[in-house]
Amino acid sequence: MLKKNLVFLIIGITLSITIGSLAFYFFFQSKGQDNTNRDLFNQVVGQTNNTIDNEGEGSTKTNLWRQATDLSNSNFENLIQEKTYSYNNEAISFSSGRITNPATGDKQSIRIYSAINDGDGLPLVVLVSGGVNDGTEFEKDKGGATNAVKLAAEGFVVIVYSALGLGESAGEMNFQGFDDQDGLAAIVAAGKKLADVDTSKVGLASFSYGITGTTGVLARYPDLDIKFYSDWEGPTSRSFTSPGCSVKSEEIERTSPGSFSCADNAHWAEREAVKFIPEAHVQYYWRIQQEEDHVQSTYNHTLEILQAAVGKIPWVKLNDGEVNQQYKTESELNIVPNEKDVFGIYVIPHLKEMAEM
């Protein structure tokens, strides 16, 4: 009986050891497989996160923008000198013509105001309208002369134009997207070919929403070598272009830059100045912000664009503040009083100073 019990005991111990060994083996095999799966999971998640980091909403990578078009054949067409103006004892020639938008093939209206000088090269400035204006706001009499004539009388070649689908320009309204940017870039390229232009002194001046197309050109067309840029109270991103992102429906009529939902990422990918400005190829950038903004109830749009520009553009200034000043809050911004003649009091002096830097 003792022998029989001993045999059963030995068999029980042997089975326990075998079962335990098998359990131990399968546990670690499972653990190893878990680690392998976790490594694979981390690898996939890491790749996904890298993709998001590289191409997410905050990205300003130029590979997310449409490639710049070839501007080598950009020329003014049917350019006719129509008249001569006189202002402050300065003679100003006026010509009008067309240019072909290199992206759409549409003909756009351009008007050129040029100081008549003794042959020295003159700085060139292209005026960029806001909203859905066609540029004629620069050609309305402002106390004896238009703003275009007043700027030309200061020794500039001034180009006024109508964006796609506006004024006498053909095509469909593009709301300062890539097509409008390509048209503006072509105008700059053709303007630099004018005989009386000093190509080392080329600038842009935008008003309100004109900041969108202007900064798009500065970022996407580095070879234009634009020297200076004046910006008056431009809305810098979708929440300022469509204040408060109040537009919710995708079915409303598209009549203004603010007619698009903030959720329409494809639309805004072409139209946010704050994304373009860090990549802008320009030496001097001067922002104008008055006490009572013409649209916004805040100065946060100005704060946003300055924070994005300082450290990226060599020379950045707000109103009469310090160059390259770092602003942390809108309360720190140095704001100037509202003036009826914004163009004469702020814009012209800024353009003259930057052109001669």
Secondary structure by P-SEA (a helix, b strand, c coil): caaaaaaaaaaaaaaaaaaaaaaaaaaaaaaaaaaaaaaaaaaaaaaaaaaaaacccccccccccccccccccccccccccccccccccbbbbbbbbccccccccbbbbbbbbbbbccccbbbbbbbbbcccccccccccccccccaaaaaaaaccbbbbbbcccccccccccccccaaaaaaaaaaaaaaaacccccccccbbbbcccaaaaaaaaaaacccccccbbbbccccccccccccccccccccccccccccccccccccccccccccccccccccbbbbbbcccccccccaaaaaaaaaacccccccccccccccccccccccccccccccccccccccaaaaaaaaac
